[in-house]
Structure formats: C-alpha cells, structure tokens
Amino acid sequence: MTCSRYLLIDAYNVICATPHLCAALSQNMDSARDLLAEQVISIHDAEGYRVALVLDSRNSRLEVEHPRGKKTFEYLYAPAGLSADGVIERIVARAKPGDQVTVVSNDLMVRESIRSNGAVAMRPEQLFDWAHACDRRLLQDAARRRSQHAKVWRNGIDLDFDLKL
C-alpha cells in the first residue's frame, strides 16, 4: 500500500515567524508567499511530498492555485469564514489511515491540535533545516548525474553515434 505524504504550511504564520520573510511581507504579501514557496519546493522535489501553503483570505470559498504548474504543489486559500488553521485542522482530521501528514506552524495551539490528531507538527526552523538538506541532496544528485554523463562521453560510448553522422 502506498502512503500519501503531505506537508501543510501555515503560510502567514511561518512568514511572520521568519525574519527575512517578515521583511518581505512588509513590502508585498505575494512576494513573501512566493519566497516561502521557493524555499520549500526542494522538499516537494526531493522527498515527493504534496506541499500546500495554506493562507487566510477573504474569498467566499476555498480556492486552490498551482503556482508551479504541479498539482502536488499548491496554495490553498481559506474561505473567509474559516482560518488557515481551521483548514489545516480539517485536512488533518480527514487524512486517511496510512497518510503521513506534517504541519508547519509557529503556533503552539495549532501544533498541539495537530499532534492530537496523529500528524507530525514542526516549527518553521525545522522546516527550513529540512529544506536546506533537500537542497543539498538535489545538488549532489545533479552533480552525480553530470559526472556519470561526463564519464560516458569520455569513454567514447556516444562517439560511435557521432561517427555515423
């Protein structure tokens, strides 16, 4: 049986708890949100997690955006009558047995609620440490692949193809 792995990020909360993101927030909310997304995309790419940045909004209903064109990386905008915390708690409560759900928030009450529902709760600092580790792993994997391709070219495996042209 395949498990689904979800990473839910209380986006405004994490932005406000992180100095460089908070500074970006003072300039433009969308920029701060996109900067957060840029910092966590490596978790999506390296670990295969479905990642959602959950945000408060004034929308009449829950809205979803896929800013990177990937259905597994999204912005979830809470409806006006429900906070981002409420959306996160509902998603965790509806998770299927076997799902692995990790929630990132600096809010102690949210983390306790999440843990009581069987999900993993994480602080923003832990999220960024995880993301940096994923960045390093992706860079190492790319370097390894480049090295392997260089060996293939040096060994002349593809030279026969060139000679036939």
C-alpha positions in Angstrom: 0.0 0.0 0.0 1.3 3.4 -1.0 1.2 6.2 1.6 0.5 9.7 0.7 2.8 12.3 2.2 1.5 15.8 2.8 3.3 18.9 4.0 0.9 21.6 5.1 2.4 25.0 5.9 0.6 27.7 7.9 2.0 30.2 5.5 1.3 33.6 7.1 2.3 32.2 10.5 5.6 30.9 9.1 6.2 34.1 7.2 5.6 36.2 10.3 7.9 34.0 12.4 10.8 34.2 10.0 12.7 37.5 9.9 13.7 37.6 6.2 10.2 36.5 5.1 8.6 39.0 7.5 10.7 41.8 6.0 9.5 40.7 2.5 5.9 40.8 3.9 6.3 44.4 4.7 6.9 45.0 1.0 4.3 42.7 -0.6 2.4 39.7 0.7 2.6 37.8 -2.6 6.4 38.2 -2.7 6.7 36.8 0.8 4.4 33.9 -0.1 6.4 33.2 -3.2 9.7 33.4 -1.4 8.4 30.9 1.1 7.3 28.6 -1.7 10.8 28.9 -3.3 12.4 27.9 -0.1 10.3 24.7 0.4 10.0 23.5 -3.2 13.1 21.3 -2.7 11.1 19.2 -0.1 8.5 18.6 -2.8 11.1 17.7 -5.4 13.5 15.7 -3.3 11.1 13.9 -0.9 8.0 13.6 -3.0 5.7 15.3 -0.6 2.5 17.0 -1.7 3.0 20.6 -0.4 0.3 23.1 0.4 0.9 26.6 1.6 -2.3 27.4 3.5 -3.3 31.0 3.6 -6.1 33.1 5.1 -8.2 35.0 2.6 -11.5 36.9 2.1 -12.7 34.5 -0.6 -16.2 33.2 -0.4 -14.9 29.6 -0.7 -11.8 27.5 -0.6 -9.6 28.3 -3.6 -6.6 26.5 -4.9 -3.7 27.7 -7.1 -0.9 25.6 -8.6 1.8 28.3 -8.9 4.4 25.9 -10.4 2.1 24.1 -12.7 2.3 21.0 -10.5 -0.9 19.6 -8.9 1.1 18.4 -5.9 2.4 21.9 -5.1 -0.3 24.4 -4.2 -1.6 27.5 -2.4 -4.8 26.9 -0.5 -6.8 30.0 0.3 -9.1 29.5 3.2 -12.7 30.8 2.9 -13.5 34.0 4.8 -15.4 32.1 7.5 -12.5 29.7 8.3 -8.9 30.5 9.1 -5.9 28.8 7.6 -5.6 27.0 10.9 -9.1 25.7 10.6 -8.4 24.4 7.0 -5.3 22.7 8.2 -7.1 21.0 11.1 -9.9 19.8 8.8 -7.4 18.3 6.4 -5.6 16.5 9.1 -8.8 15.2 10.6 -9.8 13.9 7.2 -6.5 12.2 6.4 -6.8 8.5 5.6 -5.1 5.9 7.7 -1.6 5.5 6.4 -1.3 9.1 5.2 1.7 10.9 6.6 0.8 14.5 7.3 3.3 17.1 8.5 2.2 20.5 9.6 4.4 23.6 10.0 3.3 26.3 12.3 4.9 28.5 14.9 1.5 28.5 16.8 1.7 26.2 19.8 -2.0 25.6 19.9 -2.1 24.6 16.3 0.9 22.2 16.8 -0.8 20.6 19.8 -4.1 20.2 17.9 -2.2 18.6 15.0 -0.4 16.2 17.2 -3.6 15.1 19.0 -5.0 14.2 15.5 -1.9 12.0 14.7 0.0 14.3 12.4 3.6 15.5 12.8 4.0 19.1 14.0 7.0 21.1 13.0 8.3 24.6 13.8 9.5 26.9 11.0 13.2 26.5 11.9 12.8 22.7 11.4 11.1 23.3 8.0 14.0 25.4 6.8 16.6 22.9 8.1 14.7 20.2 6.2 14.5 22.3 3.0 18.3 23.1 3.2 19.0 19.4 3.5 16.8 18.7 0.5 18.6 21.5 -1.5 21.9 19.9 -0.8 20.7 16.4 -1.8 19.3 17.7 -5.0 22.6 19.5 -5.8 24.5 16.3 -5.0 22.2 14.2 -7.2 22.6 16.7 -10.1 26.4 16.6 -9.7 26.4 12.8 -9.6 24.4 12.7 -12.8 26.7 15.2 -14.5 29.7 13.1 -13.5 28.1 9.9 -14.9 27.3 11.6 -18.2 30.8 13.0 -18.4 32.2 9.5 -18.0 30.0 8.2 -20.7 31.3 10.9 -23.1 34.9 10.4 -22.1 34.7 6.7 -22.6 33.6 7.2 -26.2 30.3 5.3 -25.8 28.5 8.0 -27.7 31.3 8.7 -30.1 30.1 5.9 -32.4 26.9 7.8 -32.9 28.9 10.9 -33.9 30.9 8.9 -36.5 27.7 7.6 -38.2 26.6 11.2 -38.9 
